[in-house]
Amino acid sequence: MSIITKKSEAFLEKYINNASPTGFESSGQKIWLEYIKPYVDE
């Protein structure tokens, strides 16, 4: 059984391919927040 799922693999690919240089990380932060949203309550 792999800990890498299709969802986590798709997230990683999207996150890595997102341009978010130092000082302009907001687009990467949005991708990360979308991914973890189901696991947090606030």
C-alpha positions in Angstrom: 0.0 0.0 0.0 1.4 3.4 -1.0 1.0 6.5 1.0 1.0 8.5 -2.3 -2.5 8.7 -3.6 -3.7 10.1 -6.9 -4.9 13.2 -5.1 -1.6 13.8 -3.3 0.4 13.2 -6.4 -1.8 15.7 -8.4 -1.4 18.2 -5.5 2.4 17.8 -5.5 2.6 18.2 -9.3 0.4 21.4 -9.2 2.3 22.8 -6.2 5.8 22.2 -7.7 4.8 23.6 -11.0 3.4 26.8 -9.5 5.6 29.9 -9.8 5.8 31.4 -6.3 9.2 33.1 -5.9 10.3 34.6 -2.6 8.1 37.5 -1.7 5.2 36.3 -3.9 4.3 33.0 -2.2 0.5 33.7 -2.1 -0.4 31.5 -5.1 1.5 28.6 -3.6 -0.1 29.2 -0.2 -3.6 29.1 -1.8 -2.8 25.7 -3.4 -1.6 24.3 0.0 -4.6 25.7 1.9 -7.0 24.1 -0.7 -5.3 20.8 -0.2 -5.4 20.7 3.6 -8.9 22.3 4.0 -10.6 18.9 4.5 -8.3 18.1 7.4 -8.6 21.3 9.5 -11.5 23.1 11.2 -10.2 26.6 11.1 
